[in-house]
């Protein structure tokens, strides 16, 4: 009986070893890939202008990274991300452009799209020349197996476009509301509150260097203090905005102030149609 038991144990061990070896042989592992090579149909300079905004600006193309596994070249869909940033930022600036491209090995942008990248995402100034860098990053599932391409450099001058929101014809801008020291204006033509009046830095940019904000309150922006004939507010539902800055429009709804009260700098950019609040 003991001899039979030993034979059974030996047979079990052999079968376990065989199964383990079979699993090792069938395991699929990632073997690597080739960094994509990025190219473009423009060299050094991408010319752009408002009259030709609907024309092609540039076409980027890149090689297949050929992700390989032990079973051969991957048949999975590859995701590509085109990154654009200013020269010297090393693709790490807070305003970096990241555009996702599924499967395709090329993408074409109109001049208006590149201009939007420069003005509204990188927050560059119109009519000023900039050197920018572009690269492509490929990745498989869950953003794993990232491969980074070579970098292309271009000189581009973004063109001026009509502001997204019409600036006040009065050339003035005020803040009013429960979040401000003077609370809501009464609408009775009271004198301008200089402490709640913005400085005009350009035809489309206004700044309030410092104001004491009441946390969790509401506010609106007015071109004429004491009048409700015109106002600027949030583009969505009242008090549903990002409290540190969001989109705005004419005749918009109430903005909600940050929950943490204190001194803030407020910037209102009519060119981009955005507000920004920075705690001091």
RAVENVEN-V18067 format. One record per residue. N is the residue number from 1. RES is the residue in one small letter. SS is DSSP state (@ for helix, = for strand, . for the rest). PHI is phi in whole degrees, 0 to 359 (NA if undefined). Layout:
# RAVENVEN-V18067
<<N/RES/SS/PHI> <N/RES/SS/PHI>>
This chain:
# RAVENVEN-V18067
<<1/x/./NA> <2/x/@/297> <3/x/@/296> <4/x/@/295> <5/x/@/298> <6/x/@/297> <7/x/@/295> <8/x/@/296> <9/x/@/298> <10/x/@/297> <11/x/@/296> <12/x/@/297> <13/x/@/296> <14/x/@/296> <15/x/@/296> <16/x/@/296> <17/x/@/297> <18/x/@/296> <19/x/@/296> <20/x/@/298> <21/x/@/295> <22/x/@/295> <23/x/@/295> <24/x/@/298> <25/x/@/291> <26/x/@/267> <27/x/./291> <28/x/./265> <29/x/./234> <30/x/=/280> <31/x/=/254> <32/x/=/122> <33/x/./200> <34/x/./241> <35/x/./305> <36/x/./296> <37/x/./256> <38/x/=/268> <39/x/=/219> <40/x/=/214> <41/x/./271> <42/x/./236> <43/x/./238> <44/x/=/71> <45/x/=/226> <46/x/./241> <47/x/./287> <48/x/./213> <49/x/./201> <50/x/./296> <51/x/./299> <52/x/./251> <53/x/./300> <54/x/./271> <55/x/./280> <56/x/=/295> <57/x/=/266> <58/x/=/196> <59/x/=/243> <60/x/=/258> <61/x/=/220> <62/x/=/208> <63/x/./277> <64/x/./288> <65/x/./288> <66/x/./48> <67/x/./298> <68/x/=/239> <69/x/=/237> <70/x/./297> <71/x/./270> <72/x/=/122> <73/x/=/293> <74/x/./294> <75/x/./258> <76/x/./288> <77/x/./290> <78/x/./257> <79/x/=/259> <80/x/=/243> <81/x/=/235> <82/x/=/270> <83/x/=/248> <84/x/=/226> <85/x/=/209> <86/x/=/288> <87/x/./301> <88/x/./94> <89/x/./278> <90/x/./57> <91/x/./56> <92/x/./226> <93/x/./288> <94/x/./295> <95/x/./257> <96/x/./306> <97/x/=/273> <98/x/=/229> <99/x/=/248> <100/x/=/276> <101/x/=/228> <102/x/=/268> <103/x/./69> <104/x/./298> <105/x/./255> <106/x/=/200> <107/x/=/209> <108/x/=/245> <109/x/=/244> <110/x/=/283> <111/x/@/299> <112/x/@/296> <113/x/@/290> <114/x/@/297> <115/x/@/297> <116/x/@/294> <117/x/@/304> <118/x/@/288> <119/x/@/278> <120/x/@/264> <121/x/@/255> <122/x/./282> <123/x/./58> <124/x/./271> <125/x/./267> <126/x/./295> <127/x/./70> <128/x/./254> <129/x/=/279> <130/x/=/224> <131/x/=/262> <132/x/=/237> <133/x/=/243> <134/x/=/228> <135/x/=/212> <136/x/=/236> <137/x/=/240> <138/x/=/259> <139/x/=/203> <140/x/./260> <141/x/@/309> <142/x/@/56> <143/x/@/62> <144/x/./272> <145/x/./57> <146/x/./289> <147/x/=/233> <148/x/=/251> <149/x/./279> <150/x/./293> <151/x/./250> <152/x/=/254> <153/x/=/241> <154/x/=/224> <155/x/=/258> <156/x/=/223> <157/x/=/242> <158/x/./295> <159/x/./264> <160/x/./285> <161/x/./235> <162/x/./304> <163/x/./299> <164/x/./295> <165/x/./232> <166/x/./294> <167/x/./295> <168/x/./295> <169/x/./294> <170/x/./288> <171/x/./73> <172/x/./233> <173/x/./210> <174/x/=/232> <175/x/=/247> <176/x/=/215> <177/x/./142> <178/x/./293> <179/x/./277> <180/x/./253> <181/x/./302> <182/x/./268> <183/x/./57> <184/x/./287> <185/x/./294> <186/x/./274> <187/x/./76> <188/x/./248> <189/x/./75> <190/x/./294> <191/x/./301> <192/x/./302> <193/x/./267> <194/x/@/297> <195/x/@/290> <196/x/@/242> <197/x/=/259> <198/x/./281> <199/x/=/273> <200/x/=/270> <201/x/=/272> <202/x/=/202> <203/x/./302> <204/x/./237> <205/x/=/233> <206/x/=/236> <207/x/=/219> <208/x/=/251> <209/x/=/300> <210/x/=/198> <211/x/=/212> <212/x/=/276> <213/x/=/264> <214/x/./275> <215/x/./301> <216/x/./80> <217/x/./282> <218/x/=/241> <219/x/=/201> <220/x/=/224> <221/x/=/246> <222/x/=/234> <223/x/./282> <224/x/./226> <225/x/./289> <226/x/./96> <227/x/./228> <228/x/./258> <229/x/./297> <230/x/./219> <231/x/./202> <232/x/=/235> <233/x/=/209> <234/x/=/293> <235/x/./284> <236/x/./255> <237/x/./294> <238/x/./301> <239/x/./62> <240/x/./251> <241/x/./280> <242/x/./290> <243/x/./293> <244/x/./262> <245/x/./140> <246/x/./195> <247/x/=/287> <248/x/=/217> <249/x/=/208> <250/x/=/293> <251/x/./59> <252/x/./282> <253/x/=/268> <254/x/./303> <255/x/=/275> <256/x/=/263> <257/x/./277> <258/x/./303> <259/x/./294> <260/x/./272> <261/x/./286> <262/x/=/134> <263/x/=/279> <264/x/=/225> <265/x/=/259> <266/x/=/241> <267/x/=/242> <268/x/=/238> <269/x/=/251> <270/x/./287> <271/x/./298> <272/x/./264> <273/x/./69> <274/x/=/224> <275/x/=/253> <276/x/=/219> <277/x/=/241> <278/x/=/234> <279/x/=/286> <280/x/./266>>
